[in-house]
Amino acid sequence: MRARKSSGLVSRVGAIRLMTNAMMGTALGLAYDLALIVTYPTVAALLNDGSARFVFIRLVTTFAIGATLTGAVFILFEDKES
């Protein structure tokens, strides 16, 4: 009988891979926010006023969570193939 192989998400390597995906999502969200600020000067004026900061924090967080969940799905499917 073969020993049961632990899931890729539970191991230390899996956690590091998930953190890497979260960091990539955060960087992508920040790049998107920067492009939005550079493209639309009215968005920069809203940020100086302080009324739109929560929207940008939420946007970056959404990118990070989305990249983490996508990475988790990829890790799980990769484990099923091998």
C-alpha positions as CSV (number, residue, x, y, z in Angstrom):
1,M,0.0,0.0,0.0
2,R,1.4,3.4,-1.0
3,A,1.7,6.1,1.7
4,R,-0.6,9.0,1.2
5,K,1.1,12.0,-0.2
6,S,0.2,15.2,1.6
7,S,-1.4,18.0,-0.4
8,G,0.9,20.6,-1.9
9,L,-0.9,23.4,0.0
10,V,-0.3,21.8,3.5
11,S,3.5,21.6,3.1
12,R,6.0,24.3,3.7
13,V,6.8,24.6,0.0
14,G,3.1,25.0,-0.7
15,A,2.8,27.9,1.8
16,I,5.8,29.6,0.2
17,R,4.2,29.2,-3.2
18,L,1.0,30.7,-2.0
19,M,2.8,33.6,-0.4
20,T,4.6,34.2,-3.7
21,N,1.3,34.3,-5.6
22,A,0.0,36.8,-3.0
23,M,3.0,39.0,-3.5
24,M,2.7,38.8,-7.3
25,G,-1.0,39.8,-7.0
26,T,-0.1,42.7,-4.7
27,A,2.5,44.0,-7.2
28,L,0.1,43.6,-10.1
29,G,-2.6,45.6,-8.2
30,L,-0.1,48.3,-7.3
31,A,1.0,48.6,-10.9
32,Y,-2.6,48.8,-12.0
33,D,-3.2,51.5,-9.5
34,L,-0.2,53.5,-10.6
35,A,-1.3,53.2,-14.3
36,L,-4.7,54.4,-13.3
37,I,-3.3,57.4,-11.4
38,V,-0.9,58.3,-14.3
39,T,-3.6,58.0,-16.9
40,Y,-6.4,59.9,-15.2
41,P,-5.3,63.1,-13.4
42,T,-8.7,63.4,-11.6
43,V,-7.9,60.1,-9.8
44,A,-4.7,61.7,-8.5
45,A,-6.7,64.7,-7.3
46,L,-9.1,62.4,-5.5
47,L,-6.2,60.7,-3.7
48,N,-4.8,64.0,-2.6
49,D,-8.2,64.8,-1.2
50,G,-8.2,61.5,0.7
51,S,-11.6,60.3,-0.3
52,A,-10.5,57.5,-2.6
53,R,-7.7,55.8,-0.6
54,F,-9.9,53.0,0.6
55,V,-10.9,52.1,-2.9
56,F,-7.3,51.7,-3.9
57,I,-6.4,49.6,-0.9
58,R,-9.4,47.4,-1.6
59,L,-8.4,47.1,-5.3
60,V,-4.9,45.9,-4.3
61,T,-6.3,43.5,-1.8
62,T,-8.6,42.1,-4.4
63,F,-5.7,41.5,-6.8
64,A,-3.7,39.8,-4.0
65,I,-6.6,37.5,-3.0
66,G,-7.4,36.6,-6.6
67,A,-3.8,35.7,-7.3
68,T,-3.6,33.6,-4.1
69,L,-6.8,31.7,-4.9
70,T,-5.6,31.1,-8.5
71,G,-2.3,29.8,-7.3
72,A,-4.0,27.5,-4.9
73,V,-6.1,26.0,-7.7
74,F,-3.0,25.6,-9.9
75,I,-1.1,23.8,-7.0
76,L,-4.1,21.5,-6.4
77,F,-4.4,20.6,-10.1
78,E,-0.6,20.1,-10.3
79,D,-0.8,17.6,-7.4
80,K,-3.6,15.6,-9.1
81,E,-1.6,15.3,-12.3
82,S,1.5,13.7,-10.6
